[in-house]
């Protein structure tokens, strides 16, 4: 994770802070937020959640604390599917109003 300098503020605070992987981290955070909401709604312990979503308990702990550097977008999406969620990826041309990047709507 390397920081780069951006002088003008934009919509992504992680990019404003200079993280070169800011769009990916934002997408991971949105997916982790939804995953954590589902774990809370179901009242699952980390061990129970790990068994259902196919992660180790330490990985679930990382997700719970939003320590997402070592967890892929794909893994987070698979975890959501394991909790009976539909994950949809839409690819479309970037427009002036939207910069190229990754957006997660949960």
C-alpha positions as CSV (number, residue, x, y, z in Angstrom):
1,X,0.0,0.0,0.0
2,X,1.8,3.1,-1.3
3,X,0.6,6.6,-0.7
4,X,0.5,9.1,-3.6
5,X,0.0,12.9,-3.4
6,X,-3.4,14.3,-4.4
7,X,-3.8,18.0,-3.9
8,X,-7.6,18.3,-4.8
9,X,-10.2,16.6,-2.6
10,X,-12.5,14.0,-4.2
11,X,-15.3,11.7,-3.2
12,X,-13.0,8.9,-1.9
13,X,-11.3,9.8,1.5
14,X,-8.8,7.0,1.1
15,X,-7.7,8.4,-2.2
16,X,-7.6,11.9,-0.6
17,X,-5.2,10.3,2.0
18,X,-3.0,9.1,-0.8
19,X,-3.6,5.4,-0.8
20,X,-2.9,4.1,-4.4
21,X,-5.3,1.2,-3.8
22,X,-8.1,3.4,-2.4
23,X,-10.9,2.2,-4.8
24,X,-10.2,-1.4,-3.9
25,X,-10.1,-0.7,-0.2
26,X,-13.3,1.2,-0.4
27,X,-15.0,-1.7,-2.2
28,X,-13.7,-4.1,0.4
29,X,-14.9,-1.9,3.2
30,X,-18.4,-1.8,1.7
31,X,-18.5,-5.6,1.3
32,X,-17.1,-6.1,4.8
33,X,-19.7,-3.7,6.2
34,X,-22.5,-5.8,4.7
35,X,-20.9,-9.0,5.8
36,X,-20.5,-7.7,9.4
37,X,-24.2,-6.5,9.4
38,X,-25.3,-10.0,8.4
39,X,-23.1,-11.7,11.0
40,X,-24.6,-9.3,13.6
41,X,-28.2,-9.8,12.4
42,X,-27.8,-13.6,12.7
43,X,-26.1,-13.4,16.1
44,X,-23.2,-15.5,14.9
45,X,-19.9,-15.8,16.8
46,X,-16.7,-15.5,14.8
47,X,-16.3,-19.3,14.9
48,X,-19.9,-19.9,13.7
49,X,-19.4,-17.3,10.9
50,X,-16.1,-18.9,9.9
51,X,-17.7,-22.3,9.5
52,X,-20.5,-20.9,7.4
53,X,-18.5,-18.7,5.1
54,X,-15.4,-20.9,4.8
55,X,-12.9,-18.6,6.4
56,X,-10.7,-19.2,9.4
57,X,-11.7,-17.5,12.6
58,X,-8.7,-15.2,12.4
59,X,-9.8,-14.0,8.9
60,X,-13.3,-13.4,10.2
61,X,-11.7,-11.3,13.0
62,X,-9.9,-9.3,10.4
63,X,-13.1,-8.6,8.6
64,X,-14.9,-7.7,11.9
65,X,-12.1,-5.1,12.5
66,X,-11.9,-4.0,8.8
67,X,-8.3,-5.1,8.5
68,X,-8.8,-6.0,4.8
69,X,-5.4,-5.8,3.3
70,X,-4.9,-9.6,3.2
71,X,-8.5,-10.5,2.1
72,X,-9.5,-10.3,-1.6
73,X,-12.6,-8.8,-3.0
74,X,-13.5,-12.2,-4.4
75,X,-13.2,-13.8,-1.0
76,X,-15.5,-11.2,0.5
77,X,-18.0,-11.7,-2.3
78,X,-17.9,-15.5,-1.8
79,X,-18.5,-14.9,2.0
80,X,-21.6,-12.9,1.2
81,X,-22.9,-15.6,-1.2
82,X,-22.4,-18.1,1.7
83,X,-24.8,-16.0,3.7
84,X,-27.5,-16.2,1.1
85,X,-26.7,-12.9,-0.6
86,X,-26.7,-12.1,-4.4
87,X,-23.6,-10.3,-5.5
88,X,-23.8,-8.6,-8.8
89,X,-20.9,-7.0,-10.8
90,X,-21.8,-4.4,-13.4
91,X,-19.2,-3.2,-15.9
92,X,-20.0,0.0,-17.8
93,X,-18.1,2.8,-19.5
94,X,-16.9,5.6,-17.1
95,X,-18.7,8.9,-17.6
96,X,-17.7,12.4,-16.7
97,X,-19.8,12.3,-13.5
98,X,-18.1,9.0,-12.5
99,X,-14.4,8.4,-12.5
100,X,-13.1,5.0,-13.6
101,X,-13.0,2.7,-10.5
102,X,-14.9,0.2,-8.4
103,X,-18.2,1.0,-6.7
104,X,-20.1,-1.2,-4.3
105,X,-23.8,-0.6,-3.6
106,X,-25.0,-2.6,-0.7
